Amino acid sequence: MRYVDGVTTKKKISVIGLGTWQFGSREWGYGAAYAGSEAPAIVRRALELGVTLFDTAELYGFGRSERILGSALKDAGALETSFIATKLFPVLPVAPVVEQRAVASANRLGVRQIDLYQVHQPHPVLRDTSTMRGMAALQRVGLVDAVGVSNYSLERWQAAEEALGAPVLSNQVQFSLLHPQPERELVPHAVKNDRLIIAYSPLAMGVLSGRYTRERRPTSLARTSHPLFLPENLDAARPVLNVLRDVAAAHDASPAQIALAWVVRHPNVVAIPGASSVAQLESNVAAADIELTDEEYGALKNASDTFTPTGGGRARVTAILRGGLRRR
């Protein structure tokens, strides 16, 4: 496992983390058996492989994800050594609510301090002044170490940091070969200012695994409701998948591993793919050790630039993807 350079935190952060939206969430269709046995097994194996970053949210399974993750880390004796990130559901993100929700998340996780507490997405009406006042209070009492945001533009990220009066460590955004926009402004900003980009959906909800086609559609609600799985968009992704397969063959790897390797090749970027099984977790983690050449990176980037979603175009699909909270 590799760990992030250039970002100062109390605990080291693995470049491949584990996203846990699927823990306790009905949208993925994994069921109670997964939550009770497979999820804890995935966490244990992640720890064995050097994963330190675990991302969850109070929204995921309405708190069940936090409970499952916290219990699994406690059983493994890793609550104090793991870098645990969770997120505030910003219905009314004023200071007293922010403080109350952080206490609830910490209790569900079973931690004395949340390593990274993030605003799940920008509120469409309220600015971040009161939100960050609550975050600052949480930092003063020691319940929260670092503050982060999610789905923020560069300008709003900077405004949130000004409101906090201290670093807003991270911005968790959609970042993959099918959504490379963070390369333009967010990644350079993170590198210049010792900040962190946390890439969610680094496999584009599984499209970049190559498993899905017009003929082979997903069945889980989380995917069937996602615009990337429209037949025309699966067709449009084929050129990217073709290059992924070519690069994967050169590394004796899978397309998904190459897609992850492409994301974490960027400085100050970590990825948080989910995992439906221990085997998938192991495959994801192995991507941290794949070193892409400049030529391979360029070929993947060129293919990425050709991807244009239909059904209203890239702008419409991007707006849909960024507009919902159920999107990891």
C-alpha positions in Angstrom: 0.0 0.0 0.0 1.1 3.5 -0.7 0.2 6.5 1.5 -0.4 10.1 0.7 2.5 12.5 0.6 2.2 16.3 1.0 -0.8 16.3 3.3 -0.3 16.7 7.0 -2.6 14.6 9.2 -2.2 12.8 12.5 -2.6 9.4 10.8 -1.3 8.2 7.5 -3.9 8.0 4.7 -3.8 5.1 2.2 -4.1 6.1 -1.5 -6.8 3.4 -1.8 -9.4 3.5 0.9 -12.7 1.8 1.4 -16.0 3.4 0.7 -18.8 2.0 2.7 -22.1 3.3 1.2 -23.0 -0.4 0.6 -22.7 -1.2 4.3 -26.3 -1.5 5.5 -27.8 0.3 2.5 -30.7 -1.3 0.7 -29.9 0.4 -2.6 -27.1 -2.1 -3.3 -29.3 -5.2 -2.6 -26.6 -7.1 -0.7 -28.9 -8.0 2.2 -28.5 -8.7 5.9 -26.0 -11.5 5.4 -23.6 -9.1 3.7 -23.9 -6.6 6.5 -23.4 -9.2 9.2 -20.5 -11.2 7.8 -19.1 -10.0 4.5 -18.7 -6.3 5.5 -16.7 -7.0 8.6 -14.6 -9.5 6.7 -13.9 -6.8 4.1 -12.8 -4.4 6.8 -10.5 -6.9 8.4 -8.9 -7.8 5.1 -8.5 -4.1 4.2 -6.6 -3.5 7.5 -4.4 -6.5 6.8 -3.5 -5.0 3.4 -2.6 -1.6 4.9 -5.8 0.3 4.2 -6.2 3.1 6.7 -8.9 5.3 5.0 -12.5 4.3 5.7 -15.2 6.6 4.4 -18.9 6.6 5.5 -21.8 9.0 6.1 -24.8 9.3 8.4 -26.9 9.1 5.3 -25.7 5.6 4.3 -28.3 3.2 5.5 -29.5 6.0 7.8 -26.6 5.4 10.2 -26.2 1.6 9.7 -23.1 2.0 7.7 -21.4 4.0 10.5 -22.4 1.3 13.0 -21.2 -1.6 10.9 -17.9 0.1 10.1 -17.3 1.2 13.7 -18.1 -2.3 15.1 -15.8 -4.0 12.5 -12.9 -1.6 13.3 -13.5 -2.1 17.0 -13.5 -5.9 16.7 -10.2 -5.6 14.8 -8.7 -3.3 17.4 -8.2 -0.6 14.8 -10.5 2.3 15.8 -7.6 4.4 17.1 -5.3 3.7 14.1 -7.7 4.0 11.2 -8.4 7.3 9.5 -12.2 7.4 9.7 -14.1 9.9 7.5 -17.8 10.5 7.8 -20.2 13.1 6.4 -23.0 15.4 7.6 -26.3 15.2 5.8 -26.8 19.0 5.2 -30.6 19.4 5.5 -30.2 22.3 7.8 -26.4 22.7 8.3 -26.4 25.5 10.9 -23.9 25.3 13.8 -26.1 23.7 16.5 -27.2 21.0 14.1 -23.7 20.3 12.8 -22.5 19.8 16.4 -25.5 17.6 17.3 -25.0 15.4 14.2 -21.3 15.0 14.8 -21.9 13.7 18.3 -24.4 11.2 16.8 -22.0 10.0 14.2 -19.2 9.6 16.7 -21.4 7.6 18.9 -22.5 5.3 16.1 -18.8 4.8 15.1 -17.7 4.4 18.6 -14.9 6.9 18.4 -13.8 9.7 20.6 -12.7 11.8 17.7 -13.8 11.8 14.0 -10.6 12.1 11.9 -12.4 13.8 9.0 -15.9 15.3 9.2 -17.2 16.4 5.8 -20.2 18.3 4.6 -21.9 15.8 2.2 -22.7 18.4 -0.4 -23.1 22.2 -0.6 -26.5 23.5 0.6 -28.3 25.1 -2.4 -29.4 28.1 -0.3 -27.4 28.4 2.9 -23.8 29.4 2.6 -21.2 27.8 4.8 -20.8 30.5 7.5 -22.9 28.8 10.2 -21.8 25.3 9.1 -18.2 26.1 9.6 -18.9 27.9 12.9 -20.2 24.5 14.0 -17.2 22.7 12.6 -14.8 25.1 14.4 -16.6 24.4 17.7 -16.2 20.7 17.1 -12.5 21.1 16.5 -12.1 23.2 19.6 -13.6 20.5 21.8 -11.6 17.8 20.1 -14.5 15.8 18.7 -13.4 16.5 15.1 -9.8 16.6 13.9 -9.9 17.7 10.2 -12.8 19.3 8.3 -13.7 18.4 4.8 -16.3 19.1 2.1 -17.8 17.1 -0.7 -19.0 18.0 -4.2 -17.7 21.6 -3.8 -16.5 23.8 -6.6 -13.1 25.3 -6.1 -14.6 28.7 -5.3 -17.0 27.2 -2.7 -14.2 25.1 -1.2 -12.1 28.3 -0.7 -15.1 30.2 0.7 -15.7 27.4 3.2 -12.1 27.5 4.3 -12.4 31.3 4.8 -15.5 30.8 6.9 -13.7 28.2 9.0 -10.7 30.3 9.4 -8.5 27.2 9.1 -7.7 24.6 6.5 -10.5 22.6 5.0 -8.4 19.5 4.4 -10.3 17.8 1.7 -12.9 17.9 -1.1 -14.6 14.6 -1.9 -15.6 14.6 -5.5 -16.6 12.3 -8.3 -13.3 11.6 -10.2 -12.8 8.9 -12.8 -11.9 8.4 -16.4 -15.5 9.1 -17.2 -15.5 12.2 -15.0 -12.0 13.7 -15.1 -13.0 17.3 -14.4 -11.2 17.6 -11.0 -7.9 17.5 -13.0 -8.6 21.0 -14.2 -8.8 23.1 -11.0 -9.3 20.9 -7.9 -6.2 18.7 -8.1 -3.8 21.6 -8.9 -5.3 23.5 -5.9 -4.9 20.6 -3.6 -1.2 20.1 -4.7 -0.4 23.8 -4.3 -2.0 24.1 -0.8 -1.3 20.7 0.7 -5.0 19.7 0.5 -6.6 16.4 -0.4 -8.9 15.2 -3.2 -11.0 12.1 -2.2 -12.2 10.4 -5.4 -15.6 8.8 -5.0 -17.0 6.6 -7.8 -13.5 6.1 -9.2 -14.8 3.2 -11.2 -17.8 5.2 -12.4 -20.2 3.1 -10.4 -18.7 -0.1 -12.0 -18.9 0.9 -15.6 -15.1 1.0 -15.8 -14.9 -2.6 -14.6 -16.2 -3.6 -18.1 -18.9 -5.9 -16.6 -21.8 -3.9 -18.0 -23.0 -3.5 -21.5 -26.2 -2.6 -23.3 -27.0 -6.3 -23.2 -25.8 -6.9 -19.6 -27.4 -4.3 -17.4 -27.1 -4.0 -13.6 -29.9 -5.0 -11.3 -29.2 -3.0 -8.1 -31.2 0.2 -7.5 -28.0 2.2 -7.0 -26.9 1.4 -10.5 -30.2 1.2 -12.4 -31.1 4.7 -11.3 -27.8 6.1 -12.4 -27.6 7.8 -15.8 -24.3 6.3 -16.7 -26.1 3.0 -17.1 -28.3 4.2 -19.9 -27.6 1.9 -22.9 -26.3 4.8 -25.0 -23.9 5.8 -22.3 -22.6 2.2 -21.9 -22.0 2.3 -25.7 -20.2 5.6 -25.4 -17.9 4.2 -22.8 -16.6 1.5 -25.0 -13.5 3.4 -26.4 -12.4 4.1 -22.8 -12.8 0.4 -21.9 -10.9 -0.7 -25.0 -7.9 1.3 -23.9 -8.3 0.1 -20.3 -8.2 -3.5 -21.5 -5.0 -2.8 -23.6 -3.2 -1.2 -20.7 -4.5 -3.9 -18.3 -3.0 -6.6 -20.5 0.4 -5.0 -20.3 0.3 -5.0 -16.5 -1.4 -8.4 -16.1 -4.2 -6.5 -14.4 -7.9 -5.9 -14.7 -9.5 -2.8 -16.3 -10.9 -1.8 -12.9 -7.4 -1.9 -11.4 -6.0 0.3 -14.2 -8.9 2.8 -13.8 -8.0 3.1 -10.1 -4.3 3.3 -10.8 -5.1 6.2 -13.2 -7.0 8.1 -10.5 -4.4 7.7 -7.8 -1.5 8.5 -10.1 -2.5 12.1 -9.5 -0.7 13.7 -6.5 -2.8 14.5 -3.4 -5.5 12.2 -4.6 -6.9 9.1 -2.9 -9.7 6.8 -4.1 -12.5 5.2 -2.1 -14.0 2.4 -4.1 -16.6 0.2 -2.5 -16.3 -3.6 -2.3 -18.9 -6.3 -2.6 -16.5 -9.0 -1.5 -13.1 -9.6 0.0 -11.8 -10.6 -3.4 -12.9 -7.3 -4.9 -11.3 -5.4 -2.0 -8.1 -7.2 -2.7 -8.2 -6.3 -6.3 -8.9 -2.7 -5.6 -6.0 -2.5 -3.1 -3.6 -4.1 -5.6 -4.1 -1.1 -7.9 -2.0 1.1 -5.6 1.1 -0.8 -6.8 0.5 -0.4 -10.5 2.8 2.3 -12.1 1.4 3.6 -15.3 3.8 5.0 -17.9 3.4 8.5 -19.2 2.3 7.0 -22.5 -0.3 4.8 -20.8 -1.6 7.7 -18.8 -1.8 9.8 -22.0 -3.7 7.1 -23.9 -6.2 6.8 -21.1 -6.7 10.5 -20.9 -7.2 10.8 -24.6 -9.8 8.1 -24.5 -11.5 9.8 -21.5 -11.7 13.1 -23.4 -13.8 11.4 -26.1 -16.5 10.2 -23.7 -19.6 12.3 -24.1 -22.7 11.0 -22.4 -26.0 11.2 -24.3 -29.5 11.8 -22.9 -28.9 15.6 -22.7 -25.1 15.6 -22.9 -22.3 15.7 -20.4 -23.5 18.8 -18.6 -26.9 17.3 -17.9 -25.5 13.9 -16.8 -22.9 15.7 -14.6 -25.7 17.8 -13.0 -27.7 14.7 -12.2 -24.6 12.9 -10.8 -23.6 15.9 -8.6 -27.2 16.8 -7.6 -28.0 13.7 -5.5 -26.6 12.4 -2.3 -27.0 8.8 -3.1 -24.1 8.6 -5.5 -21.2 6.6 -4.2 
